[in-house]
Amino acid sequence: MKRIKEFFDENGKQICIYTACLAVGGLATIGAIHIVTRYTHQYSAQVKGAGNRRFTHIKWIPQAKAD
């Protein structure tokens, strides 16, 4: 238990800062995803349709099995 206490005494500040950075980074990421989703939502149907048409000619080539 003493080693655990020493670890947190030494690294407690770094852990707190790291956690705060993770939280802020997570919020920023969520915000960015939300903005991107909002701006691309109106195009999603067209992109999906174009993507489906564009890739219909691609055939999956099965890999040769190694014996």
N, C-alpha and C positions, 0 to 999 in steps of 0.2 A: 504493500500500500504506500510505503514511503516513496518508492520510485515513481509510482503513478502521480503522487502529490507533487514531487519535484518536476516531473514532466509538465504538468499543467501550470505550475508556478513559472517555469522557464518559458513555456510555449503558449501560455494562455492568451497573451496579447496577440501573437501571430495568428492563433486559431480564430480569435474574435474578428480580427481584420480580414482574414481569409473568408470566414463565413459571411461577413458583411459584403465583401466583394462578390462572392458567389450570389448572394441575394440580389444585389444591384445588377449584376450581369444577367441574372435570370429574368429580372423585370425588364431590362433593356431588350433582351432577346424576345420575350413575349410581346413587347411593344412593337418591335420590328416585324415579327411574324404577323401581328394583327394588322399593321399598316400594309404590308405586302399582300396579305389575304384580301384586305378591303379593296386595294387598287386593282388586283388581278381577278377579283370575283366576276366582274362584268365580262372579262375575256375568257373565263374558264371554259365555257361551253364551246366557243369557237376553237380554242386551243385543243380541247379534247377531240373534237370532230376532225380537225386538221391532223392531229397526231394519229388518230385511228386510221385515217385514209393514207397517211404518209407511210405507215409501218405495216400495212396489210401485205405488201409484197415480200416482206422478210420472212424467211422460213427458218425454223430451228434446225440446225445441222447436228444430229446426234454424234457425240464423240465416240471414236472407236474404243472399245473396251480393251484394256491392257490385260493380257492373259498372264 
